[in-house]
């Protein structure tokens, strides 16, 4: 397999991309995000749900994020063409009466973990991840976004790299990790390991976990992944999201998920310490990698993920284009 699309910065695969914190999106004004190679406008409809569209007005291409929102409809500030949440132009000045009104291109959008999410494609191929075992309302703690030099797919794939866990992080596996593909859009690695390494972080994680961590790392599409597991008896739930930056590389966002309130604090602390320890050795490598897919038989998890990513449709292809 050539993997011509896998780490190509000109190729954007369909998937969920994080558009930033949800609290910044007011009911009465749109906002913009530069995602998957284009400018996206986001606003809230009358029910408060998030809507997303190509920010270029279908009339002359003005930036819709400079417009206004009234009763959940988005009005362009240039010529007052007004769009509903489905991209239909539902109103315009009388000067344009009888003129064909092209639709704005809309994208599926959602609000989750205190963030805004946009699906790069006409319809979601898969839902956002859901965590099990939560006894109360879900809460999330978003870490500061990080700019990284590697392609989003390469960063996501790193969580499936069994052998780097041994070499970089000093993990000693209890039994061999198990790789499976729950469906065409997910690749999952399940493992149990003793925590190795030196230094303060490694010591804190060992103390918190009793020295053993269990986790399943699952990719969703090619740029989104979650960890669900335990550090000792403490649940660990983490979301990783990577989006291409216009200048190259990725903008990576991490969310620590647990129960709302004081009961969830130990979980978020455990996740923060575990992530800080596990990721501490990866950043420098990923920022300097010049990736090429020289997979060996021992890299079965990596090649499985790369093949799945290669099969995903791009943002401008029909959703059915590359299924199966």
Secondary structure, DSSP 4 states (H G I P E B T S, - for coil): ---TTTT-TT--BSSEEEEEEGGG--SSS-EEEEETTEEEEEEE-TTS-EEEEESB-TTT--BGGGSEEETTEEE-TTT--EE-TTS-EEE--GGGTTS--PPPPEE-EEEETTEEEEESSSS-SSPPP--S---S-EEEEEPPPEEESS-HHHHHHGGG-HHHHHHHH--EESS--EEEEEETTEEEEEEEEE----SHHHHHHHHHHTTEEEEEEEEETTTEEEEEEEETTEEEEEEEEEEE-TTSSEEEEEEEEEESSGGGHHHHHHHHHHHHHHHTTHHHHHHH--------GGGHHHHHHHHHHHHSPBTTS-TTTT--
